[in-house]
Amino acid sequence: MYLQGENYMENIQDTGPNPLVVDIEQVTKDNQNYRTTLWTGNHLQITLMSIEPGKDIGLEVHQSVDQFLRIEEGEATVYFGTDQNNLDTQKAEEDFAIVVPAGYWHNVVNTGEETLKIYSIYSPVQHPHGTVHKTKEEAEASEHHS
């Protein structure tokens, strides 16, 4: 599926594991949900995230999942380390990539004045096919029920 035009998000559906060609920067910036799965395959997943100023992804660790994040818009402070009580920090902004190996605690906090627009690639898949969480609270509630 190839998506283009002014209404990207109206056409977004998780079409994995079928092929997808998309302007990743545009769909990431257009996403208004906290989390939207863009594509879910058998071994890899792409999600879009929209984080409001002062908000964060939440401190988490994936024991068996490597993660790649790219900031398309906004500014953030990234926290990471093997001990959740002793984290390093790094500033990041538009066009920065964040790579988190399995077993690392991490958080991304929007420290800018505009909405932080990120896409994330997980391997292996982390969320059910077609996941859409409009808010962080909705995502947390869903994860507690899983």
C-alpha positions in Angstrom: 0.0 0.0 0.0 1.3 3.4 -0.9 -0.2 6.4 1.0 -0.1 10.0 -0.2 -2.1 13.2 -0.2 -3.4 15.5 2.5 -5.3 13.0 4.5 -2.7 10.4 5.4 -4.1 9.5 8.8 -7.6 8.9 7.4 -6.1 6.2 5.3 -3.8 4.6 7.9 -4.5 1.0 8.7 -2.0 -1.5 10.0 -1.6 -3.5 6.8 1.2 -5.7 7.9 2.5 -8.2 7.1 1.7 -6.9 3.5 4.2 -4.6 1.9 3.9 -0.8 2.6 5.5 2.2 1.0 4.8 5.4 2.9 6.2 8.9 3.6 7.2 8.0 7.2 8.0 11.6 8.1 4.6 12.8 7.0 2.5 10.1 8.6 4.5 10.5 11.9 3.9 14.2 11.9 0.2 13.7 11.0 -0.4 11.2 13.8 -2.5 12.6 16.6 -2.7 9.5 18.8 -0.4 8.6 21.6 0.3 5.4 19.8 -0.8 4.0 16.4 0.6 0.8 14.9 1.5 1.6 11.3 2.7 -1.8 10.3 2.9 -5.1 12.1 4.8 -8.1 10.6 5.8 -11.4 12.0 9.1 -10.1 13.4 9.0 -6.3 13.3 6.6 -3.5 14.1 6.4 0.2 13.3 4.4 2.5 15.6 3.8 6.2 15.5 3.7 8.3 18.7 2.5 11.8 19.6 3.7 13.1 23.0 2.4 16.4 24.4 4.8 18.9 26.0 5.9 17.8 29.5 4.7 14.3 28.9 6.7 11.1 28.4 6.6 7.6 27.0 7.1 6.2 30.5 10.1 4.5 32.1 10.1 0.9 30.7 12.4 -2.0 29.9 11.9 -4.6 27.2 13.9 -7.7 28.2 13.8 -9.4 24.7 13.0 -6.4 22.4 15.4 -4.1 20.6 13.9 -0.7 19.8 14.7 2.1 17.3 13.0 5.5 17.7 13.3 8.5 15.4 12.2 12.0 16.3 10.5 13.7 13.3 9.4 16.8 15.2 10.1 18.3 18.7 12.7 18.1 21.5 13.2 15.5 24.1 15.4 14.2 26.9 16.2 10.5 26.6 16.9 8.5 29.8 18.6 5.1 29.5 20.6 2.5 31.5 20.7 -1.0 32.8 19.6 0.2 36.3 16.3 2.1 36.5 17.7 4.0 39.5 20.9 5.1 37.7 20.1 6.5 34.2 22.1 8.5 31.8 20.5 11.3 29.9 20.9 12.7 26.4 19.2 15.6 24.7 17.6 14.8 21.3 15.6 16.7 18.7 14.2 16.5 15.2 16.1 14.0 13.0 17.7 12.2 16.0 17.6 8.4 16.3 17.5 6.6 19.6 18.5 2.9 19.7 17.6 1.0 22.8 19.0 -2.6 23.2 16.9 -5.2 25.0 17.4 -5.1 28.8 17.9 -1.3 28.9 15.5 0.9 31.0 14.5 3.9 28.9 12.2 6.9 28.8 11.7 9.7 26.3 10.4 13.0 27.8 9.0 15.8 25.7 11.0 18.8 26.9 10.0 21.1 24.1 7.1 23.5 23.6 5.5 21.5 20.7 4.1 18.0 20.4 6.9 15.4 20.1 6.4 13.3 16.9 8.2 9.9 17.0 8.1 6.7 15.1 9.4 3.5 16.7 10.5 0.2 15.3 10.3 -2.9 17.5 11.8 -6.3 16.9 10.1 -8.5 17.8 6.5 -7.2 17.7 5.4 -5.4 20.9 1.7 -4.5 20.4 -1.2 -6.3 18.9 -1.9 -5.7 15.1 -4.0 -2.6 14.6 -3.3 -1.1 18.0 -4.5 2.6 18.4 -4.2 4.3 21.8 -5.5 7.9 21.7 -3.9 8.7 25.1 -1.1 7.4 27.3 -3.7 6.5 29.9 -5.5 4.3 27.4 -2.2 2.6 26.5 -1.4 2.0 30.1 -4.9 0.5 30.8 -4.6 -1.7 27.8 -1.1 -3.0 28.9 -2.3 -3.8 32.4 -5.1 -5.9 30.9 -2.7 -7.9 28.7 
